[in-house]
Amino acid sequence: MTSAGDLIDLDITGVAHGGVFVGRVGGDGRVVFVPDTLPGERVRVRVTEAGDKSFWRAEPVEILDASPDRVPHVWAEAGLDVPADRRPGGADFGHIALPRQLELKKQVVTDALSRVGRLDLPVTIEAPAPVDGLAPEPADRGGWRTRVSLHVDESGTVGPMASRSHRVVRTETLPLATAAIERAAARLIGERPGRIDLVQPADGRVRVINRPALARGQRRPVNPKDPAFEPVVERVGERAFRVDAGGFWQVHRLAAATLTAAVAAELGVVGVDSEGRHLDLYGGVGLFAATIAELGGEATQVVSVEADERATEHAGENLSEWVGARAETGRVDRWLAALAAGASARDRDRLSRGVVVLDPPRAGAGRDVVRALVALAPAAVTYVACDPAALARDLAFFREAGYETSSVRAIDLFPHSHHIEAVATLTPVAPRG
């Protein structure tokens, strides 16, 4: 009977969503999830979770037969020669050659579509291309993160969490971050327990945002002088977007421009009707609403909907050049319900001629939002996803409601980690009368 602490030898046969890899053991072929390995490798592992569960977990102890795609870890402090409880998290594909990372991520997206969504769809995958005069970092290095969150424990240690734990570990390097953020992080000492965000917007200056831990039930007071609320400017091409330093913006320095180009390409195929009423849901500071408006023209009617009031304020300013654009604060599910309840026949006609960009958080949109959205019968929905399982689930909900996509485009905006962005455009299956 295998138990925690036992050593076993495994053949790694696949990759699972979440940055772990799959081996099987025993007569029943029980699944064992193992990080820091690769399909095709034979490894010796120490079991960390066993028993009667349908799967076990283990940590690699020795690579008995290495894959040709194994490379020195991009983050030396996360390599296998470092004890498991000291390895920082966040670069769980850092030991894999970049071309193989792309193959594995494509497989993860394809598997999620099949397993979660019961969907058989072609998937393409690509690395970020040069955008607006900015080129990606050299393929074998990081340097792409313009936003990093570090943690501070009770002893004052500042750093990332150890992989798959809540233990803060001190690191000398942050290779996935920009050089300026890495230098700023190295200067952090004597901080209060909690979290520290380091943000480098388009002006190049790093902002250090301290977020001390709160007692249970305590809420952080709103303080206009808090560095988190400093308006900073991010740029996509010639366009400027105001956003709070502590607000949401894509972390890869090419991500906003790359996703804007991807969404514009998708909407360019289906077309943006200048007479339609268009929606940017989970709109943040209006990035994709601006994309819709640029495609539709200066009188385009587009509404950006976002639950964060500060982001909505910025979106209103960012969209001010378009007379038909506005930003509203609200939870998307409730906002859609109110829209459906109050929409006139004229409103519904314009909504049915409109397009929707749907960019939900990692949990996805969910069945209620999909149903409410489909009830408005938009001409097309372009879905921007950061979690393949949530995307697969939601695409299945769309199919149930009569909207389908022909393919999924994955973009590797998080190299050396397991995360992946994906874009898919859905249109009604039935002919529109």
Secondary structure, DSSP 8 states (H G I E B T S, - for coil): ---TT-EEEEEEEEEETTTEEEEEETTTTEEEEESS--TT-EEEEEEEE-TTSSEEEEEEEEEEE--TTB---SSGGGSTTS-GGG-BSS-TTTTB-HHHHHHHHHHHHHHHHHHTT-----EEEE----BTTB----TT----BSEEEEEE-TT--EE-BBTTSS-B---S--TTB-HHHHHHHHT--S--SEEEEEE--TT---EEEEEE---TT------TTSGGG-EEEEEETTEEEEEETTS---SBTTHHHHHHHHHHHHHHHH---TTSEEEEET-TTTHHHHHHHHHH-TT-EEEEEES-HHHHHHHHHHTTT-TTEEEEES-HHHHHHHHHHH--HHHHHHHHT-EEEE---TT---HHHHHHHHTT--SEEEEEES-HHHHHHHHHHHHHTTEE-S-EEEE--STTSS--EEEEEEEESS---
